[in-house]
């Protein structure tokens, strides 16, 4: 998968996941508390896309920094998880996604779910691209 496609697809998946999480949170707020209106500042949609883009850049750096052992890959993945959590937390703090500890915990729970979804989707897309490449190579090979 080329780098532009990776950045675009991850930004799209992360932003969509955040919007879905906000929708679920608003629905629960409506069902449990009776709130029927969400009030957003003008910059909130932009901040969601910006957070998705920054997290996809972190993924780009992680995926394209050399081949390593399985142990180093696990360490890089753990570091990536914490780095993207820091990005989301920082964006959430700056753009006012949360104002209390309980709201922050909701953001972290949404983050973990979105993180898992994006990684599963990215691995699936990488495997799909790998399969297409292998099929193209098989078509080119000489039959002997």
Secondary structure as GFF3:
##gff-version 3
##sequence-region A 1 144
A	DSSP	alpha_helix	3	33	.	.	.	ID=ss1
A	DSSP	alpha_helix	44	63	.	.	.	ID=ss2
A	DSSP	alpha_helix	70	95	.	.	.	ID=ss3
A	DSSP	alpha_helix	101	140	.	.	.	ID=ss4
###
